[in-house]
């Protein structure tokens, strides 16, 4: 490789890393922290307005003093549900919409000569929708809900195209390190953005800003962050892409779902690729569930304050950077498969530790957060790079749409287990430890997949270390 080619390769990779940095605040700030914090309160304001207009106070009498408005109904398209349930339902709707849209993203990317442009349009949609959530005020939660769904379409669609670039910018021997570095860089960006936003949010009273406006400013800055840091990505990623087929307009939309069916049909010829994908979906569901329920576990079971939970989120974000880098280094020596297996064992240890954390003992909770942070980013990053080795040539976006669709389509299993065990036993301790099953089964199935044979079957050259 010449010096010029080396420089181009580094330039492209840094452009790729920057998109992880750019979009991470949407997940860490908009979805994990401020969306959950604010959306239900806006819906509760709508419920209060309905009570005032209709004179129906039955829901207030049926609920406790602290959260009585969350038990009052809001309505949309003739459906009525408690204001406190809005966020959970909204997450589900956003997931379903992504499952419908992502195959189209893969089809368009595979048929485009400039995947970079497709990535840019999805990023613009997500960033603009996130920023426009600033205008969700008073009791207008419907606007926020619609914008959040649009932002998720931009987020998911851009990730399908973004993942597919990994094949273009790294050789098989380099992908584990590149993928882990990108994931780590993303957590660093998300953590930095969240730290700045939380510093602003916690200082809101001294700045003369009320809670609602402070949260809406955080939505705005998340969208701006996403848009600004996407620019280096669009400038540095390779422009030229040889499309697998040509189609335009409605034919592309039709081709999206046709291609998903075709991919599923063709993938039967690669059973080992499907076996690895199924294994990934198992432990990915466990990872996503741990992340999304950790705050609830800390608040409802361990009775920690919001300040402790906020610090915990920051600990996880920043340590996920170190964990991603560490996983990349381990993968160089052990190979991606062995490193994933080690990581899944550590996940079981972390969940076991979470079971024994005592109420109002923040240091114990922080220790668990350190464990989560160290294994969080690297496990997913190595799975992403290892899957790229098992994709037939020219089908990158198509198979990554299947990858992301599968992840989104199964993401309800973990929360269902957590909620079901919690309801059946009356203990979130037993619910959190029940999630171990996803990591144990994931370990078993990953261990059984002959990765080198799966890569060769897809027509690719296996890296030296697996």
N, C-alpha and C positions, 0 to 999 in steps of 0.2 A: 504494500500500500504506500503510495506517495505521500509526501508531506501535505500537499493540497487535499488529497482524499481524506487524510487523517483530520485535518481541520474541518472539512465539510461534515465528517462523521460526528465530531464533537459538537459542532454547531447544531446539527439536527437533533442530537440527543438532549442537549440543553433546552432546545425548543420543546421537545417532548416532555421533559421534566417539568417545564413551567406550566403545562396545562394541569398537571396534578396540583401544583401550587395554586393555580388560578381558581379551580372549581371547588377546592376543599372547604372554603368558608360556607358554601351552600349546605354542605352536609353537617359541618361542625356547629355553625352559628344559626343558620336559618332553620334547619330541620331538628337538630339535636337539642338546642338550647332555647332560642328566642321564639321559634314557631310554637313549640309546645307551651311556652310560658304565656304567650300573648293571644293566640288564636281562641283558646277557650274563654279567656276573659272578655274578648270582643263578642263572642257568642252569648256569654252570660249577660252582657249589656243589652243584647237584643232580646233575650228572655225577659229581662227586667222591663224593657219597653213594652213587650207584649202583655205583661202583667198589668202595667199601668193603663194600657189601652183597653184591655179586655176585662179587667177586674177579676181575673182568675188567680187566686192566691193559694190554691190547693197544694201546688208543688212546694211552696214555701213552708207550709205546715207539715209536709211530709219529710222534710230534709233537716239536717243539722244546721246549726247557726253559722258554721264556718264556710260551708260549701253549698248552701241551700240553692243559690242561683244555678249552680252547675247541674242540679237535678231538674231544673225547669226546662221545658221543651222549646226547641227552635224548629223551624220547618224549612224544607227546600223541596220543590217539585211535588208538593203534597205529602212528603214524608216528614214525620215528626220524631225527634230524638233528643235526649238530654244534651244540654250545652256542653257538659263535661266530656261527653263521648265524641264530640266533633273531631278532635285531633286524631283519634284512633281510626275513625271512619275515613277521614281525609287521607291518611297515610295508605289505607287499603285502596281507595279509589285511585290515588296517584300511581300505585303499583300496577293495578289492572290496566290503566291507560298506557303505561310504559310497555307492558306486555303486548299491547295492540300496535304500538307505534314502532318499537325497536326493529322488528323485521323489515319495515320499510327503510329505516336508516341503513341497515346492512345492505339491502338491495341497491339503494341509491349510491352508496359508497363504492360497491363493487362495480357499478356501471359508470362511474364518473372518472374522467381523466384527471381530475383535481380533487382528491379526497380532502385536501386542506380547506378548500372552500366549503365543503359540506360540514366539516367540523366547525368552521367559523360561524355558519348560519345557526347551527344548533346552540353554540355557545352564546351568540347574540340573543337568541330567544330566551335561554335560561337566565342570563345576566339581566336582561331588560325586565323580565317578569319578577325576578327577585327584587330589583330596585323599585319597581312600581308598587310592591307591597307596602312601601312607605305611605301610600294613600289609603291604606286600610285603617280607618279610624272610627271612633264611636261604636256603633253597633253593626257596621258594614262588613261582617265576616264573609259574606258571599263573594265580595270582590277579592278578598285575600285567598279564599279557597280556590277560585278560578285561576288566579295568578300562580298559586303554589303548584297546581296541576300543570300549568304551562311550563313553569320552571323545571319541574321534574321531567317533562318531555325533552326540554333542552339538555338537561343534565344526562339523562339516560341515552339519548340519541348521540350526544357528543362522545360519551364514553365508548359506545360501540365503535365509532370511527377512530377514536384515540387509541383504543387497544389494538386495532388492526395495524396501526403504524409501527408497532413493535417489530413486526416481521420485516418492515422496510428499513429500519435503522440499526438493526443488530443481527449479527450472525447467531447461529444456534448456540455456540459456546459463550456468547456474550449476553444472551437475553435474561438469564437469571439475575445477573448483576445490574443490568440496565433497569429491569422491572422493579427490583427491590429498591434501587436508588430513587426511581421516580415515585414510588409509593411513600418512601421515607420523606422525600422532599415535599410531597403533598401534605403529609401530617405536620411537617414543620410550618408550612404556610398557613394551614388551617389553625394550628395552635397559636401562631403569632397574631393572626387576624382576630381570633377569639379573645386572646389576652388583651389586645388593644380595645376591643369592643366592651369587654367586661369591666375594664378600668374606667371607661367612659360611663357605662351603665351604673356602676356602683358610686360614681361621683355625680350622678344626675341631680341630686337635691342641691348640692353646692353650686351647680351650674344653673339652677333655676329651671330645670327641665323635668316635666312629669314623666311617670313610668311609661305611659303609652308612647309619647313622642320619642323617648330614649330607645325603645325597642324598634320603632319604625325607622329611626336613623340607622340602627344596626342592620336592618333589612337593606336600606339604601346603600350603605357602605359595602355590604357583602356583594351586591350586584355590581357596584363600581369596581371592586377588587377583581371580581371574576372577569369583567370586560377588559380592564387595563392589562392584567397579566396574561390574557389570552393573546395579546398582540405579539409578544416574542415567539409564541408558539406558531402563529400564522406566518411569521416572517422567516422562521428557521426550518420548519418541517419541509420535506421534499415536496415539490409541486407536482411533478409528473407521476401519474399512476396509469398503468396499462389496464384498462377495464376488462372484465371477464365477458361482458356482453354490452350491447347498446340498447337503450330503451329510454323513452321520454314520457313526460306527462302522466296520464292515467295509467299507461302501460307499466310505468315504474311502480305505482301504487299496487297494481294488480300483481306485478312481479314480486313485490315484497313478501306477500303471504304465500304466493306460489313457490317462491324460492325457499321459504321456511319449510313448506311441505316437502319440497325437493331435497332440501338439506337433510331433513329427518329420514327421508327414504334412502338417500345416498349414504348417510352416516351408518346405516346398517352394515355397509361394507367395511366399516371401521369400528367393530365392536369394542376394541380396546380403548379407542378415543371416547366412546360413549361411556364405558366403564369408569374412566377417569373423571369424566364430566359428572356422572352420578355421584362419585365419591366426593368431588368438590362441593356439589350442591348440599350434601349432608353436613359437612363441617362448616361450610359458609353460612348455612342457616343457623348453626349454633353460635358462630361468631357474631353475626348480626343481632341475634337475640340477646346475647350477653351485653352488647353495647347499648341496645335500646331499652333494656329493663334494669340496667345497673342503677340508674337514678331512682327508679321506683323501689328497688330493693333497699337502697340506702335510706330512702325517706320513710317508707312504710314499715319495713322490718327492723331497720337499725336505728331509726329515729334521728337521723342526722339533719342538721340545718341546711338551708339552701347554700350558705357560704361554703360549707364542707363539700357539698356536691359539686359546686362550681370549681373549686380547687381540684377536685378529683378529675373532672373533665379535662382541665388543663394539664394535669400530670399525665393522663393517658395520651393526650395529643402530642406532647413534646417527647415522651419516652417512645412513642410509636416511631418517631424519626430514628432514634438510636436503634430500636428493634429492627427496623427495615434495613438499615446499614449492616447490622450484625448478621441478619439472615443472608444478605448478599455475600458476606465474607465466608460464612459457613458453607453456603452452596458451592463456592469455589473449591472447597476441600472435600465436602461430603457428597455433593450433588444435590439437585433440587429435591428429588424424592425423599432422600434420607433426612434432609433438613426439615421438610414438611412433617415427616413422621415424628421427629424430635419435638417440633413445635406443637403438634397435637397432644403429645404426652404432657407438655408443659401446660397446655390449656386445661387438661384434667386436674393437674396439681393446683392451678389457680382457682378453679371452681371448688375444689375441696377446701382450699383456704377460705374462700368466701363463705362457705357453710359455717365455719367456726368463728367468724368475726362477731365480736360481742357488741351489743347496742352502745352507742355513744362512746365508742373507742376509735376515734378518727385515725390514729396511727395504724391500727390493724387494717382499716379500710384503705388507707393510702398504700399499704404494702400490697394489697390485692390489686390496686390500680396500677402499681409499678409492674406487676406481673402481666396484667392485661396489655399495658402499653408495649412491653418488650416483645410480645408474641403477636400483637394485633396486625400491624402492617405487613410484617414479613410473610406470614402464612398465606395471605391472599396474593401478595406480590409474586411469590414463587409458583403458586398455582396458576396464575395468569401466564407467566413465562413458560411453564412446563406445558400448558395446554397449547401454546403457540407452536410447539414442536410437533404436535399431533394433528395439525390442520393441513389438509391437502393444498398444494400450491395454488395460488390465485383465489382461494376461498376465505381469505382472512376475515373480512368484515362480516361475511355471511355466517361463518362459524362463531364469531364473537357475538353476533346478534343472538344466536342460539345459546351461547354461554350466559349472556346477560338476561335473556328471556327466561332461561331455566332458573337463574338465581332469583329473579323477581317473582317467578311463578311459584316457587317453593318457600318464599320468605315468610309465609304465614304459619308454617309448621312449628317452628320454635316458639313463637309467642303463644300458639295454641297449647303446647305442652306446658309452658310456664303458667299460663292462666288456669288451665285445667287442673294441674297438680296443686296450685295455690288454692283454688276453690275447693277441691276435694279434701285437702288436708288442713286447710286453714293456716298454712305456713309457707311463706315465701322462701324460707331456708330449704325446705324440701323441693320447692319449685326450682330454685337456682341449681341445686345439685342434680336435679333430673335432667338438666341440659347436658350432662356428661355423656349421655347416650349418643348425642350427635357426633362428639369427638371420638368416642370409642369406635363407633361404626365407621366413621370416616377413616380412622387409622387402619382398621382391618381391611377395608376395601382398597385404599391407596396402596397398602402393602401387597395386596394380591395382584395389582395391575402390573404386568411386565412392560415397564415404560419404554425401554429400548426397542422392544418389538413393536410397540404401538407407534413409535415415531417412524420406524422403518416401514411399517405397513402404510403410513400416510405418504410415503415416497420422499421422506426427508432424511437428512444425515443426522444421526444422533450425536450430541456433544460428547466430548471425551469423558466428562464426569457426570454421572447421573445418580 
